[in-house]
């Protein structure tokens, strides 16, 4: 069997990749683009694995069984150790819902399907990424899915000349890249997780292995050019790592530069260049050697700290976490990775048995955790009963919509009985409001409700939205309401602070000014002004159609998932109220401009301004519940119980207005 020459500088490049990812997840501001570390890993992996397969095929030594045995030795032992530990810690500290989700994700990891799992589970309603212990495993699934196809592809191509192999690989790369560029805006979440839109990065490394000038093509490059190109590659990587951020559309066109830079470093940074010698320094190579274990452990450590404290770790906690990650990584590499990669200690058939046994056991544990709904009996009956009140609308899946393939407003849900004189309009915060309003109207015998809500969709009328389908859905929704003369009342609710400033979670309890979430093209100030002009236009169109418009202030957002207040061992230990949520001051500061903008519209007699905070907050604090019922079902969406409190404000306002108008007529 052929053994390609060991290159210490590639392990040094792995060090850059893993540190950028870890420090990015640690929240280091100078690593705002550290997510490109995953793309560096993809290129390195494609380069090394393709080179090994091709060299073995050329001398007739390649074996699929031996290939997957090597993958199992490399991947599974450390993975099994991390998964086992994660499930044990999850049992100790996670709520039933969180443990159920962890169990599901563990099964997806075992079968290398976690990219599909997180594609379905993460999105607008998902918890913060910092609270998902196995989220990082999506990249491993992408790799392994790629390596199900690559060996077969090369086995088919090897019978042809090298240039035909290169041509076929290049064609596959271009098709994958074209798909990535197409879905960059149309469906960014699919683009992020889908193996087909990430394959071009691995193929780029693979193509380099086939055409590497130092081994295949008799082209000489001067030492000066090698130094210059290797240095350029490193500088581009460092620039991307420090300059890219959450505003960067990724992957897509912006991923091309770091991928190209990685190719430059692999090609030209050898032991005769300054860059090559720097990357070959022992501490850097050492970190590169444990990079796989470091990547495995970093996300669970950060996630469990976030889940325990209810907030993202900061300050000294971050540095403690980094030390813990290093210790776990070195231990995993020294006592798990290294022994199992030693053929003298573990034969191929032994690896196969261990792989099957570990997969079956961990898969079974994950399945049991799912079927047992996260083992709620670990907690008291009162906690379980309280958590059960964090219920979303039973109509959410049926009547709420999202994406390009949205439920047309012309086919939107109306409930319950009687003539429909009310409509609700907005993003996902509107869903439970609509159901609770319909309940109240049914009890009063006052007709039904037209439900119009779309996930993550801002009021996109005279400005565009990067949220797929949002603009066209909004226009159709307004047209649906305006054209129905029977509808006389419209409740409008949006999660304005999220659309304008991003999630409240990363810097809670501090209020930070993030970037607008609905556009990647406008500057923040310009985007926010465009947002409000579009919102004002929405209100104007509804008023022009003689609708009474109830504009609701944003729902107070929590600093933690509501389950933390119910189940966390860290909640209430110092005598504080478990039901205490963010302060009223936090709400007012985060929504300062929002409250001012909405309040400015109340001079119109047909616009009714509802102070939503009155349903949740006292003079000092907002609350997650009253100890009997929870007002939220996650960290920001009102539950049915919370929505009923908001609806009570709306109907009370409507009744008082009607009463005042009647008295004035008299």
MOUR-V724260 format. One record per residue. N is the residue number from 0. RES is the residue in three letters. SS is DSSP state (~ for helix, > for strand, _ for the rest). PHI is phi in whole degrees, 0 to 359 (NA if undefined). Layout:
BEGIN
((N,RES,SS,PHI) (N,RES,SS,PHI))
END
This chain:
BEGIN
((0,UNK,_,NA) (1,UNK,_,284) (2,UNK,_,232) (3,UNK,_,301) (4,UNK,_,300) (5,UNK,_,290) (6,UNK,_,237) (7,UNK,~,298) (8,UNK,~,294) (9,UNK,~,287) (10,UNK,~,296) (11,UNK,~,296) (12,UNK,~,293) (13,UNK,~,299) (14,UNK,~,300) (15,UNK,~,301) (16,UNK,~,297) (17,UNK,~,288) (18,UNK,~,294) (19,UNK,~,296) (20,UNK,~,293) (21,UNK,~,297) (22,UNK,~,289) (23,UNK,~,297) (24,UNK,~,290) (25,UNK,_,283) (26,UNK,_,85) (27,UNK,_,291) (28,UNK,~,297) (29,UNK,~,277) (30,UNK,~,237) (31,UNK,_,296) (32,UNK,_,251) (33,UNK,_,298) (34,UNK,_,297) (35,UNK,~,291) (36,UNK,~,303) (37,UNK,~,297) (38,UNK,~,292) (39,UNK,~,298) (40,UNK,~,302) (41,UNK,~,301) (42,UNK,~,295) (43,UNK,~,301) (44,UNK,~,299) (45,UNK,~,299) (46,UNK,~,295) (47,UNK,~,290) (48,UNK,~,292) (49,UNK,~,297) (50,UNK,~,299) (51,UNK,~,294) (52,UNK,~,299) (53,UNK,~,297) (54,UNK,~,295) (55,UNK,~,288) (56,UNK,~,296) (57,UNK,~,294) (58,UNK,_,254) (59,UNK,_,72) (60,UNK,_,252) (61,UNK,_,283) (62,UNK,_,222) (63,UNK,~,300) (64,UNK,~,297) (65,UNK,~,291) (66,UNK,~,299) (67,UNK,~,285) (68,UNK,~,296) (69,UNK,~,298) (70,UNK,~,297) (71,UNK,~,296) (72,UNK,~,300) (73,UNK,~,286) (74,UNK,~,261) (75,UNK,~,285) (76,UNK,~,304) (77,UNK,~,294) (78,UNK,~,297) (79,UNK,~,298) (80,UNK,~,296) (81,UNK,~,296) (82,UNK,~,297) (83,UNK,~,299) (84,UNK,~,297) (85,UNK,~,298) (86,UNK,~,293) (87,UNK,~,294) (88,UNK,~,297) (89,UNK,~,300) (90,UNK,~,302) (91,UNK,~,284) (92,UNK,~,245) (93,UNK,_,270) (94,UNK,_,288) (95,UNK,~,304) (96,UNK,~,297) (97,UNK,~,291) (98,UNK,~,291) (99,UNK,~,297) (100,UNK,~,296) (101,UNK,~,297) (102,UNK,~,297) (103,UNK,~,298) (104,UNK,~,293) (105,UNK,~,297) (106,UNK,~,298) (107,UNK,~,296) (108,UNK,~,292) (109,UNK,~,303) (110,UNK,_,264) (111,UNK,_,53) (112,UNK,_,235) (113,UNK,~,290) (114,UNK,~,295) (115,UNK,~,292) (116,UNK,~,299) (117,UNK,~,287) (118,UNK,~,297) (119,UNK,~,281) (120,UNK,~,263) (121,UNK,_,259) (122,UNK,_,167) (123,UNK,_,295) (124,UNK,_,264) (125,UNK,_,287) (126,UNK,_,295) (127,UNK,_,305) (128,UNK,~,303) (129,UNK,~,292) (130,UNK,~,252) (131,UNK,_,249) (132,UNK,_,300) (133,UNK,_,245) (134,UNK,~,302) (135,UNK,~,294) (136,UNK,~,287) (137,UNK,~,302) (138,UNK,~,290) (139,UNK,~,295) (140,UNK,~,296) (141,UNK,~,301) (142,UNK,~,300) (143,UNK,~,291) (144,UNK,~,295) (145,UNK,~,297) (146,UNK,~,278) (147,UNK,~,285) (148,UNK,~,257) (149,UNK,~,304) (150,UNK,~,301) (151,UNK,~,295) (152,UNK,~,298) (153,UNK,~,289) (154,UNK,~,297) (155,UNK,~,288) (156,UNK,~,278) (157,UNK,_,298) (158,UNK,_,288) (159,UNK,_,260) (160,UNK,_,290) (161,UNK,~,302) (162,UNK,~,294) (163,UNK,~,286) (164,UNK,~,297) (165,UNK,~,297) (166,UNK,~,299) (167,UNK,~,294) (168,UNK,~,294) (169,UNK,~,295) (170,UNK,~,297) (171,UNK,~,297) (172,UNK,~,299) (173,UNK,~,295) (174,UNK,~,295) (175,UNK,~,295) (176,UNK,~,295) (177,UNK,~,298) (178,UNK,~,295) (179,UNK,~,299) (180,UNK,~,293) (181,UNK,~,294) (182,UNK,~,269) (183,UNK,~,303) (184,UNK,~,255) (185,UNK,~,295) (186,UNK,_,206) (187,UNK,~,298) (188,UNK,~,291) (189,UNK,~,299) (190,UNK,~,300) (191,UNK,~,289) (192,UNK,~,264) (193,UNK,_,283) (194,UNK,~,299) (195,UNK,~,295) (196,UNK,~,268) (197,UNK,~,252) (198,UNK,~,300) (199,UNK,~,299) (200,UNK,~,290) (201,UNK,~,291) (202,UNK,~,293) (203,UNK,~,299) (204,UNK,~,295) (205,UNK,~,297) (206,UNK,~,297) (207,UNK,~,299) (208,UNK,~,297) (209,UNK,~,277) (210,UNK,~,242) (211,UNK,_,310) (212,UNK,_,304) (213,UNK,_,287) (214,UNK,_,235) (215,UNK,_,239) (216,UNK,_,244) (217,UNK,_,284) (218,UNK,_,244) (219,UNK,_,264) (220,UNK,_,241) (221,UNK,_,298) (222,UNK,~,298) (223,UNK,~,300) (224,UNK,~,292) (225,UNK,~,297) (226,UNK,~,299) (227,UNK,~,295) (228,UNK,~,288) (229,UNK,~,296) (230,UNK,~,295) (231,UNK,~,302) (232,UNK,~,300) (233,UNK,~,295) (234,UNK,~,297) (235,UNK,~,296) (236,UNK,~,298) (237,UNK,~,296) (238,UNK,~,295) (239,UNK,~,296) (240,UNK,~,297) (241,UNK,~,266) (242,UNK,~,253) (243,UNK,_,295) (244,UNK,_,204) (245,UNK,_,295) (246,UNK,_,280) (247,UNK,_,283) (248,UNK,_,293) (249,UNK,_,201) (250,UNK,_,283) (251,UNK,_,147) (252,UNK,~,300) (253,UNK,~,288) (254,UNK,~,277) (255,UNK,~,297) (256,UNK,~,296) (257,UNK,~,295) (258,UNK,~,295) (259,UNK,~,298) (260,UNK,~,297) (261,UNK,~,297) (262,UNK,~,298) (263,UNK,~,298) (264,UNK,~,295) (265,UNK,~,299) (266,UNK,~,286) (267,UNK,~,248) (268,UNK,_,269) (269,UNK,_,256) (270,UNK,_,285) (271,UNK,_,262) (272,UNK,_,246) (273,UNK,~,298) (274,UNK,~,299) (275,UNK,~,299) (276,UNK,~,292) (277,UNK,~,295) (278,UNK,~,292) (279,UNK,_,267) (280,UNK,_,300) (281,UNK,~,303) (282,UNK,~,298) (283,UNK,~,290) (284,UNK,~,297) (285,UNK,~,300) (286,UNK,~,294) (287,UNK,~,295) (288,UNK,~,295) (289,UNK,_,262) (290,UNK,~,297) (291,UNK,~,296) (292,UNK,~,297) (293,UNK,~,298) (294,UNK,~,296) (295,UNK,~,299) (296,UNK,~,272) (297,UNK,~,295) (298,UNK,~,292) (299,UNK,~,301) (300,UNK,~,297) (301,UNK,~,297) (302,UNK,~,294) (303,UNK,~,291) (304,UNK,~,296) (305,UNK,~,295) (306,UNK,~,290) (307,UNK,~,290) (308,UNK,~,278) (309,UNK,_,82) (310,UNK,_,218) (311,UNK,_,295) (312,UNK,_,298) (313,UNK,_,222) (314,UNK,_,58) (315,UNK,~,299) (316,UNK,~,301) (317,UNK,~,299) (318,UNK,~,290) (319,UNK,~,298) (320,UNK,~,297) (321,UNK,~,296) (322,UNK,~,297) (323,UNK,~,298) (324,UNK,~,299) (325,UNK,~,297) (326,UNK,~,296) (327,UNK,~,297) (328,UNK,~,294) (329,UNK,~,296) (330,UNK,~,298) (331,UNK,~,297) (332,UNK,~,294) (333,UNK,~,287) (334,UNK,~,252) (335,UNK,~,236) (336,UNK,~,300) (337,UNK,~,299) (338,UNK,~,300) (339,UNK,~,285) (340,UNK,_,272) (341,UNK,_,271) (342,UNK,_,295) (343,UNK,_,290) (344,UNK,_,264) (345,UNK,_,227) (346,UNK,_,285) (347,UNK,~,299) (348,UNK,~,291) (349,UNK,~,293) (350,UNK,~,300) (351,UNK,~,298) (352,UNK,~,296) (353,UNK,~,299) (354,UNK,~,296) (355,UNK,~,294) (356,UNK,~,298) (357,UNK,~,298) (358,UNK,~,295) (359,UNK,~,294) (360,UNK,~,295) (361,UNK,~,292) (362,UNK,~,296) (363,UNK,~,294) (364,UNK,~,298) (365,UNK,~,295) (366,UNK,~,295) (367,UNK,~,296) (368,UNK,~,301) (369,UNK,~,290) (370,UNK,~,294) (371,UNK,_,271) (372,UNK,_,54) (373,UNK,_,76) (374,UNK,_,53) (375,UNK,~,296) (376,UNK,~,293) (377,UNK,~,293) (378,UNK,_,240) (379,UNK,_,286) (380,UNK,~,298) (381,UNK,~,293) (382,UNK,~,294) (383,UNK,~,296) (384,UNK,~,295) (385,UNK,~,294) (386,UNK,~,298) (387,UNK,_,295) (388,UNK,_,279) (389,UNK,_,279) (390,UNK,_,255) (391,UNK,_,282) (392,UNK,_,295) (393,UNK,_,294) (394,UNK,_,262) (395,UNK,~,301) (396,UNK,~,294) (397,UNK,~,279) (398,UNK,~,250) (399,UNK,_,275) (400,UNK,>,223) (401,UNK,_,190) (402,UNK,_,77) (403,UNK,_,292) (404,UNK,_,268) (405,UNK,_,279) (406,UNK,_,289) (407,UNK,_,299) (408,UNK,~,306) (409,UNK,~,294) (410,UNK,~,247) (411,UNK,_,295) (412,UNK,_,291) (413,UNK,>,233) (414,UNK,>,208) (415,UNK,_,255) (416,UNK,_,274) (417,UNK,_,91) (418,UNK,_,295) (419,UNK,>,270) (420,UNK,>,247) (421,UNK,>,241) (422,UNK,>,225) (423,UNK,>,244) (424,UNK,>,221) (425,UNK,>,159) (426,UNK,_,266) (427,UNK,~,294) (428,UNK,~,291) (429,UNK,~,273) (430,UNK,~,302) (431,UNK,~,291) (432,UNK,~,299) (433,UNK,~,299) (434,UNK,~,292) (435,UNK,~,295) (436,UNK,~,295) (437,UNK,~,297) (438,UNK,~,302) (439,UNK,~,295) (440,UNK,~,295) (441,UNK,~,295) (442,UNK,~,299) (443,UNK,~,273) (444,UNK,_,70) (445,UNK,_,247) (446,UNK,_,94) (447,UNK,>,243) (448,UNK,>,226) (449,UNK,>,269) (450,UNK,>,257) (451,UNK,>,226) (452,UNK,>,214) (453,UNK,>,221) (454,UNK,_,299) (455,UNK,_,61) (456,UNK,_,262) (457,UNK,_,279) (458,UNK,_,287) (459,UNK,_,271) (460,UNK,_,252) (461,UNK,_,250) (462,UNK,_,224) (463,UNK,_,276) (464,UNK,_,224) (465,UNK,_,281) (466,UNK,_,286) (467,UNK,_,305) (468,UNK,_,81) (469,UNK,~,296) (470,UNK,~,297) (471,UNK,~,293) (472,UNK,~,295) (473,UNK,~,299) (474,UNK,~,298) (475,UNK,~,292) (476,UNK,~,294) (477,UNK,~,298) (478,UNK,~,299) (479,UNK,~,298) (480,UNK,~,288) (481,UNK,~,298) (482,UNK,_,282) (483,UNK,_,260) (484,UNK,_,292) (485,UNK,_,288) (486,UNK,_,281) (487,UNK,_,248) (488,UNK,>,231) (489,UNK,>,231) (490,UNK,>,265) (491,UNK,>,244) (492,UNK,>,216) (493,UNK,_,229) (494,UNK,_,274) (495,UNK,~,306) (496,UNK,~,298) (497,UNK,~,293) (498,UNK,~,299) (499,UNK,~,269) (500,UNK,~,228) (501,UNK,_,87) (502,UNK,_,295) (503,UNK,_,278) (504,UNK,_,286) (505,UNK,_,303) (506,UNK,_,244) (507,UNK,_,300) (508,UNK,_,271) (509,UNK,_,275) (510,UNK,_,268) (511,UNK,_,242) (512,UNK,_,265) (513,UNK,_,277) (514,UNK,_,256) (515,UNK,_,302) (516,UNK,_,266) (517,UNK,_,261) (518,UNK,_,211) (519,UNK,_,242) (520,UNK,_,250) (521,UNK,_,266) (522,UNK,_,294) (523,UNK,~,308) (524,UNK,~,296) (525,UNK,~,294) (526,UNK,~,296) (527,UNK,~,294) (528,UNK,~,294) (529,UNK,~,297) (530,UNK,~,301) (531,UNK,~,291) (532,UNK,~,297) (533,UNK,~,291) (534,UNK,~,295) (535,UNK,~,297) (536,UNK,~,295) (537,UNK,~,300) (538,UNK,~,296) (539,UNK,~,297) (540,UNK,~,297) (541,UNK,~,294) (542,UNK,~,291) (543,UNK,~,297) (544,UNK,_,268) (545,UNK,_,64) (546,UNK,_,267) (547,UNK,>,278) (548,UNK,>,250) (549,UNK,>,259) (550,UNK,>,271) (551,UNK,>,265) (552,UNK,_,298) (553,UNK,_,301) (554,UNK,_,290) (555,UNK,_,304) (556,UNK,_,267) (557,UNK,_,271) (558,UNK,_,271) (559,UNK,_,216) (560,UNK,_,297) (561,UNK,~,302) (562,UNK,~,296) (563,UNK,~,300) (564,UNK,~,293) (565,UNK,~,267) (566,UNK,~,250) (567,UNK,_,296) (568,UNK,_,291) (569,UNK,_,271) (570,UNK,_,275) (571,UNK,_,74) (572,UNK,_,289) (573,UNK,_,263) (574,UNK,_,89) (575,UNK,_,285) (576,UNK,_,285) (577,UNK,_,300) (578,UNK,_,273) (579,UNK,>,288) (580,UNK,>,250) (581,UNK,>,302) (582,UNK,>,290) (583,UNK,~,297) (584,UNK,~,297) (585,UNK,~,300) (586,UNK,~,301) (587,UNK,~,292) (588,UNK,~,289) (589,UNK,~,295) (590,UNK,_,252) (591,UNK,~,306) (592,UNK,~,290) (593,UNK,~,298) (594,UNK,~,297) (595,UNK,~,294) (596,UNK,~,293) (597,UNK,~,292) (598,UNK,~,299) (599,UNK,~,294) (600,UNK,~,272) (601,UNK,~,287) (602,UNK,~,291) (603,UNK,_,289) (604,UNK,_,295) (605,UNK,_,268) (606,UNK,>,248) (607,UNK,>,251) (608,UNK,>,267) (609,UNK,>,253) (610,UNK,_,277) (611,UNK,~,301) (612,UNK,~,301) (613,UNK,~,298) (614,UNK,~,279) (615,UNK,_,234) (616,UNK,>,240) (617,UNK,_,259) (618,UNK,_,289) (619,UNK,_,239) (620,UNK,>,231) (621,UNK,>,269) (622,UNK,>,229) (623,UNK,_,274) (624,UNK,>,177) (625,UNK,_,250) (626,UNK,_,93) (627,UNK,_,251) (628,UNK,_,224) (629,UNK,>,260) (630,UNK,_,269) (631,UNK,>,225) (632,UNK,_,244) (633,UNK,_,210) (634,UNK,_,265) (635,UNK,_,207) (636,UNK,_,274) (637,UNK,>,293) (638,UNK,_,283) (639,UNK,~,300) (640,UNK,~,298) (641,UNK,~,294) (642,UNK,~,296) (643,UNK,~,298) (644,UNK,~,293) (645,UNK,~,293) (646,UNK,~,299) (647,UNK,~,300) (648,UNK,~,295) (649,UNK,~,299) (650,UNK,~,290) (651,UNK,~,296) (652,UNK,~,296) (653,UNK,~,297) (654,UNK,~,295) (655,UNK,~,294) (656,UNK,~,293) (657,UNK,~,298) (658,UNK,~,296) (659,UNK,~,294) (660,UNK,~,294) (661,UNK,~,295) (662,UNK,~,295) (663,UNK,~,292) (664,UNK,~,293) (665,UNK,_,289))
END
